[in-house]
């Protein structure tokens, strides 16, 4: 299961997660790992677009704590119903919500943590962040995303072999 921060413009308009440019990059990284959306569940921490108007343009912004808290019952219900073996948090806001507060992406990306909702959880770079990079930085960060998805795929395979336990 992949959990992102919140819907952007295209996601808010369609009601589907990761359908814009970041979604296309995520789809590409999934394909490089032999996966597609039919193999994973994708959702967001908040359910409505967090935005601000700057210079007459509506722009995405990180969700506020009260917005995350207001949407948490829906996220909790999704996670409880799906019972994923592995959660990959796309970006720090999702990691702050599901792994631990004050998550430090630069130090903790790719590390496995226990999680209330899954046997294993880790965070990786958000595809929208990668899209804001250029040149070698873009390539390097995209490779990290692909590697983290590969690690998550392997962790699912390993977790399926472990004895089944009740998480909640």
Buried (B, 14 or more C-beta within 10 A) or exposed (E): BBBBBBBBBBBBEEEBBBBBEBBEBBBEBBEBBEBEBEEBBBBBBBBBBBBEEEEEEEEBEBBEEEBBEBBEEBBEEBBEEBEBBBBBBBBBBBBBBBBBEEBEBEEBBBEBBEBEBBBBBBBBBBBBBBBEBEEEEEEEBBEBBBBBBBBBBEBBEEBEEEEEEEBE
